[in-house]
Amino acid sequence: MQTDIPDNILRIQTVLKRTGLSRSTMYRKMENGTFPGNIRISTRCVGWRESAIAEWLRNPMFYQRSDG
């Protein structure tokens, strides 16, 4: 799927600001598979792909993560 959004890595504060979710809600949704998973950047640092967050924002009610 080709998109106009570059696949940047977003840090947690940016993700929370864009989605309007609280940290605990975001992690609960990740656990349930209804929010994009994070990726490890370094030992103590994670981020989210901007394209995955944009996909979630298009339809957050029916988002299901595909782990494949």
GROMACS elastic network, one bead per residue, 0.5 to 0.9 nm:
[ bonds ]
;  ai    aj funct       b0    kb
    2     5     6  0.87719   500
    3     6     6  0.76656   500
    3    51     6  0.80624   500
    5     8     6  0.83274   500
    5    50     6  0.74908   500
    5    51     6  0.64203   500
    5    54     6  0.83172   500
    6    50     6  0.73566   500
    6    51     6  0.72318   500
    7    49     6  0.59544   500
    7    50     6  0.54010   500
    7    51     6  0.55759   500
    7    52     6  0.85689   500
    8    48     6  0.82516   500
    8    49     6  0.59191   500
    8    50     6  0.53451   500
    8    51     6  0.77002   500
    9    39     6  0.87393   500
    9    41     6  0.88459   500
    9    46     6  0.89439   500
    9    47     6  0.56817   500
    9    48     6  0.54204   500
    9    50     6  0.58969   500
    9    51     6  0.89730   500
   10    13     6  0.82336   500
   10    14     6  0.61541   500
   10    15     6  0.63894   500
   10    46     6  0.87596   500
   10    47     6  0.52784   500
   10    48     6  0.51335   500
   10    49     6  0.62292   500
   10    50     6  0.60914   500
   10    53     6  0.88798   500
   11    14     6  0.55887   500
   11    15     6  0.63775   500
   11    16     6  0.88360   500
   11    45     6  0.85732   500
   11    46     6  0.70011   500
   11    48     6  0.66059   500
   12    15     6  0.50308   500
   12    16     6  0.60635   500
   12    17     6  0.84918   500
   12    23     6  0.82750   500
   12    46     6  0.78514   500
   12    47     6  0.64504   500
   12    48     6  0.76915   500
   13    16     6  0.51514   500
   13    17     6  0.60948   500
   13    18     6  0.86173   500
   13    23     6  0.89563   500
   14    17     6  0.50786   500
   14    18     6  0.61102   500
   14    19     6  0.85484   500
   15    18     6  0.52009   500
   15    19     6  0.60404   500
   15    20     6  0.81996   500
   15    21     6  0.84032   500
   15    47     6  0.86910   500
   15    48     6  0.75849   500
   15    50     6  0.86465   500
   15    53     6  0.75007   500
   16    19     6  0.53129   500
   16    20     6  0.55772   500
   16    21     6  0.54903   500
   16    22     6  0.64718   500
   16    23     6  0.68730   500
   16    26     6  0.79131   500
   17    20     6  0.54098   500
   17    21     6  0.75201   500
   17    22     6  0.89833   500
   18    21     6  0.82722   500
   18    53     6  0.85504   500
   18    57     6  0.86292   500
   19    22     6  0.87376   500
   19    26     6  0.89340   500
   19    53     6  0.81068   500
   19    56     6  0.88365   500
   19    57     6  0.70878   500
   21    24     6  0.82059   500
   21    25     6  0.61904   500
   21    26     6  0.60049   500
   22    25     6  0.52588   500
   22    26     6  0.61413   500
   22    27     6  0.87335   500
   23    26     6  0.51712   500
   23    27     6  0.63149   500
   23    28     6  0.86338   500
   24    27     6  0.52582   500
   24    28     6  0.60999   500
   24    29     6  0.86017   500
   25    28     6  0.50364   500
   25    29     6  0.61084   500
   25    30     6  0.85567   500
   26    29     6  0.51699   500
   26    30     6  0.62197   500
   26    31     6  0.87285   500
   26    35     6  0.70516   500
   27    31     6  0.62033   500
   27    32     6  0.86716   500
   27    35     6  0.81663   500
   27    37     6  0.89419   500
   28    31     6  0.50907   500
   28    32     6  0.63503   500
   28    33     6  0.87117   500
   28    34     6  0.86995   500
   28    35     6  0.86310   500
   29    33     6  0.61013   500
   29    34     6  0.50402   500
   29    35     6  0.52282   500
   29    36     6  0.84532   500
   30    33     6  0.50509   500
   30    34     6  0.58705   500
   30    36     6  0.62369   500
   30    37     6  0.58958   500
   30    38     6  0.84482   500
   30    65     6  0.85437   500
   31    34     6  0.76972   500
   31    35     6  0.80722   500
   31    37     6  0.85346   500
   32    35     6  0.77036   500
   32    64     6  0.89190   500
   33    36     6  0.72761   500
   33    37     6  0.79359   500
   33    63     6  0.83232   500
   33    64     6  0.58990   500
   33    65     6  0.52981   500
   33    66     6  0.82205   500
   33    67     6  0.89732   500
   34    56     6  0.85196   500
   34    60     6  0.79003   500
   34    61     6  0.83455   500
   34    62     6  0.78087   500
   34    63     6  0.55168   500
   34    65     6  0.60001   500
   35    52     6  0.87003   500
   35    53     6  0.81579   500
   35    56     6  0.67942   500
   35    60     6  0.80052   500
   35    63     6  0.69230   500
   35    64     6  0.70771   500
   35    65     6  0.64594   500
   36    48     6  0.74396   500
   36    49     6  0.83264   500
   36    52     6  0.59972   500
   36    53     6  0.66936   500
   36    55     6  0.88515   500
   36    56     6  0.72313   500
   36    63     6  0.87211   500
   36    64     6  0.82969   500
   36    65     6  0.59831   500
   36    66     6  0.87600   500
   37    47     6  0.88890   500
   37    48     6  0.69485   500
   37    49     6  0.87351   500
   37    52     6  0.85111   500
   37    65     6  0.77616   500
   37    67     6  0.88567   500
   38    46     6  0.61923   500
   38    47     6  0.54382   500
   38    49     6  0.75677   500
   39    45     6  0.87084   500
   39    46     6  0.54465   500
   39    47     6  0.54555   500
   39    48     6  0.60461   500
   39    49     6  0.78243   500
   40    43     6  0.73757   500
   40    44     6  0.80287   500
   40    45     6  0.61485   500
   40    47     6  0.65479   500
   40    48     6  0.88204   500
   41    44     6  0.78622   500
   41    45     6  0.53558   500
   41    46     6  0.50906   500
   41    47     6  0.65854   500
   42    45     6  0.50344   500
   42    46     6  0.69566   500
   43    46     6  0.84280   500
   48    51     6  0.85872   500
   48    52     6  0.72578   500
   48    53     6  0.71944   500
   49    52     6  0.53170   500
   49    53     6  0.65372   500
   49    54     6  0.87551   500
   50    53     6  0.51712   500
   50    54     6  0.61311   500
   50    55     6  0.86213   500
   51    54     6  0.50326   500
   51    55     6  0.61682   500
   51    56     6  0.86822   500
   52    55     6  0.50615   500
   52    56     6  0.62686   500
   52    57     6  0.86585   500
   53    56     6  0.50404   500
   53    57     6  0.61471   500
   53    58     6  0.87324   500
   54    57     6  0.50297   500
   54    58     6  0.63500   500
   55    58     6  0.52673   500
   55    59     6  0.70913   500
   55    60     6  0.82502   500
   55    63     6  0.81468   500
   56    59     6  0.56520   500
   56    60     6  0.50580   500
   56    61     6  0.85801   500
   56    62     6  0.86433   500
   56    63     6  0.60034   500
   56    64     6  0.86798   500
   57    60     6  0.54975   500
   57    63     6  0.88668   500
   58    63     6  0.88141   500
   59    62     6  0.59433   500
   59    63     6  0.61657   500
   60    63     6  0.52838   500
   60    64     6  0.88667   500
   65    68     6  0.89823   500
